[in-house]
Amino acid sequence: MPGDRLDEVLDAAYACLTRYGVRRTTMDDIASAMGVSRSAVYQYVHGKDDAFRRLAGRLHERALLRARRAAGAEDAPYAERVRGVLAAKLDLARGLAGDSPHTAELLDEKARLFGDICHAFTGDLRRLLIALFTSADAGARSPAGVEPAEAADICLALVAGLESAPDGGRLLAPAADALLTGLLGTPADAAGEPGGCRPDHAADAGAGTPVRGIVRVLRPDPIDSP
């Protein structure tokens, strides 16, 4: 029961956030949104800052759980698992941005109240992606000459761009497929081994794939062999 009441407090805090933003919201606002006294709200949170920090934590934890489920779906192709991780991040960002101009504050890694939560979330996603690319590569370099950590950073950079694009949600699938075709060495929807990462296709997936241009932007050293 206490957990249910805490959820009610956080729901009320979110409703206030959409209207007023973090700075202008007061504990009286949260109490009013719940239909209770301010002292009742203090039974579950220490104050406004605590309420918003818990709210940010709840939202990021839910998105991270979704990403972990996608990454852990061992019967799915690697490309599908990577897309699932990226979708968890993109949907969180676009969902918050769509509710109110104020709710995007919960995604600010520089915010005093919850910047560390946002930063940790991105780090957790990066580790999930690194593990997926490491497993897909089976210890070998990808056709684009990109290490698993670099591949993860490229994928996160892609999502960061889509977060502000008007059609970002619709563009995720084709953009991720084009990117993963280069990173995984075969069309993202290819049948066969998980992720379609088959050694016999690795040699002819390199030059000409869109990922090479992206790598040049994100990494200054050339990737083409002399």
C-alpha positions in Angstrom: 0.0 0.0 0.0 2.8 2.6 0.8 4.2 1.9 -2.7 0.8 2.7 -4.2 0.6 6.0 -2.4 4.1 6.9 -3.5 3.1 6.2 -7.1 0.2 8.6 -6.5 2.6 11.2 -5.2 4.8 10.8 -8.2 1.9 10.9 -10.6 0.8 14.1 -9.0 4.3 15.5 -9.2 4.3 14.7 -13.0 1.0 16.4 -13.5 2.4 19.5 -11.8 5.6 19.3 -13.8 3.6 19.4 -17.1 1.9 22.6 -15.9 4.6 24.5 -14.0 8.0 22.9 -14.5 10.3 21.8 -11.7 11.2 25.3 -10.3 7.7 26.6 -10.0 6.0 23.5 -8.6 5.4 23.6 -4.9 4.5 20.9 -2.4 1.1 22.6 -2.1 0.7 22.0 -5.8 1.5 18.3 -5.5 -0.9 18.0 -2.5 -3.6 19.7 -4.4 -3.2 17.5 -7.4 -3.6 14.5 -5.1 -6.5 16.0 -3.2 -4.7 15.6 0.2 -2.9 17.9 2.7 0.7 18.9 2.3 1.6 17.0 5.5 0.2 13.8 3.9 2.5 14.2 1.0 5.5 14.5 3.3 4.8 10.9 4.6 6.1 9.6 1.3 8.7 12.2 0.1 11.0 14.5 1.9 10.1 17.5 -0.3 9.6 18.7 -3.8 13.2 17.9 -4.8 12.9 14.3 -3.5 9.6 13.9 -5.4 11.0 14.9 -8.7 14.2 12.9 -8.2 12.1 9.8 -7.5 9.9 10.6 -10.5 13.0 10.8 -12.8 14.2 7.5 -11.3 10.9 5.7 -11.9 10.7 6.8 -15.5 14.3 5.9 -16.3 14.1 2.6 -14.4 11.0 1.6 -16.5 12.8 2.5 -19.7 15.9 0.6 -18.6 13.9 -2.5 -17.8 12.4 -2.4 -21.3 15.9 -2.0 -22.8 17.2 -5.0 -20.8 14.3 -7.2 -21.9 15.1 -6.3 -25.5 18.8 -6.9 -25.1 18.1 -10.2 -23.3 15.8 -11.7 -26.0 18.3 -14.3 -27.1 16.0 -15.9 -29.6 15.8 -12.6 -31.6 18.3 -11.4 -34.1 21.0 -9.1 -32.8 19.7 -6.2 -34.9 16.3 -6.5 -33.4 17.7 -6.5 -29.9 19.8 -3.4 -30.6 16.7 -1.7 -32.0 14.8 -2.6 -28.9 17.4 -0.9 -26.7 17.4 2.2 -28.9 13.6 2.4 -28.9 13.5 2.4 -25.1 15.7 5.5 -25.0 13.9 7.2 -27.9 10.4 6.5 -26.7 11.3 7.8 -23.2 12.6 11.1 -24.7 9.8 11.6 -27.2 7.1 10.7 -24.7 8.4 13.2 -22.2 8.9 15.9 -24.8 5.4 15.4 -26.2 3.6 15.8 -22.8 4.9 19.3 -22.1 7.9 21.6 -22.7 8.6 21.2 -19.0 8.8 17.4 -18.8 11.9 17.3 -21.0 13.7 18.7 -17.9 13.7 15.1 -16.6 16.1 14.2 -19.4 18.7 16.8 -18.7 22.0 15.2 -17.7 23.2 18.6 -16.3 20.2 19.1 -14.0 21.1 19.4 -10.4 18.3 17.2 -9.1 18.5 14.2 -11.4 21.4 14.7 -13.9 23.2 11.7 -12.3 20.1 9.5 -13.0 20.0 10.5 -16.6 23.8 10.0 -17.0 23.6 6.6 -15.3 20.7 5.6 -17.6 22.7 6.4 -20.7 25.7 4.5 -19.3 23.6 1.4 -18.7 22.2 1.5 -22.2 25.8 1.9 -23.6 26.9 -1.2 -21.6 23.9 -3.2 -23.0 24.8 -2.2 -26.5 28.5 -3.0 -26.0 27.6 -6.4 -24.8 25.4 -7.0 -27.8 28.0 -5.9 -30.3 30.7 -7.9 -28.5 28.6 -11.0 -28.7 27.7 -10.4 -32.4 31.3 -9.8 -33.4 32.5 -12.9 -31.5 35.7 -11.1 -30.7 36.3 -9.9 -34.3 36.2 -6.4 -35.6 33.0 -5.4 -37.5 33.2 -4.9 -41.3 33.3 -1.1 -40.8 36.3 -1.4 -38.5 34.3 -0.3 -35.5 34.9 -1.7 -32.0 31.8 -2.6 -29.9 32.2 0.5 -27.7 32.4 2.7 -30.8 29.4 1.0 -32.3 27.4 1.6 -29.1 28.4 5.3 -29.1 27.3 5.6 -32.8 23.9 4.1 -32.0 23.4 6.4 -29.1 24.4 9.4 -31.3 21.8 8.3 -33.8 19.1 8.2 -31.1 20.1 11.6 -29.8 19.6 13.1 -33.3 16.2 11.4 -33.7 15.0 12.7 -30.3 14.6 16.2 -31.8 13.5 15.1 -35.3 9.8 15.7 -36.0 9.4 12.1 -37.4 12.0 10.6 -35.1 9.8 7.8 -34.0 9.0 6.7 -37.5 12.6 7.1 -38.7 14.1 4.9 -36.0 13.5 1.6 -37.7 14.9 2.6 -41.2 17.7 4.6 -39.7 18.7 1.8 -37.3 18.5 -0.8 -40.1 20.8 1.2 -42.4 23.3 1.7 -39.6 23.2 -1.9 -38.3 23.7 -3.2 -41.8 27.1 -1.7 -41.7 27.8 -2.4 -38.0 26.7 -6.1 -38.1 27.9 -6.8 -41.6 24.6 -7.9 -43.2 21.1 -6.6 -43.8 19.5 -6.0 -40.4 16.5 -8.2 -41.2 18.6 -11.1 -42.6 17.6 -14.6 -41.6 19.9 -17.1 -40.1 22.1 -16.6 -37.0 20.9 -14.0 -34.4 21.6 -10.6 -35.9 22.3 -12.0 -39.3 26.0 -11.8 -38.3 27.4 -14.6 -40.5 31.1 -14.8 -41.2 30.5 -15.4 -45.0 28.9 -12.0 -45.3 31.4 -10.1 -43.3 33.9 -9.5 -46.1 31.4 -7.8 -48.5 29.5 -5.6 -46.2 32.1 -3.0 -45.6 32.9 -0.3 -48.1 29.9 1.7 -49.3 27.7 1.2 -46.2 26.2 4.3 -44.6 28.0 3.6 -41.3 31.4 4.5 -42.8 30.3 8.1 -43.3 28.9 8.3 -39.8 32.1 6.9 -38.3 34.1 9.6 -40.1 32.0 12.2 -38.4 32.2 10.7 -34.9 35.8 9.5 -35.1 38.4 11.8 -36.6 40.9 9.1 -37.7 40.4 7.5 -41.1 38.9 4.0 -41.3 39.7 3.1 -44.8 42.7 0.9 -45.5 45.4 2.4 -47.6 
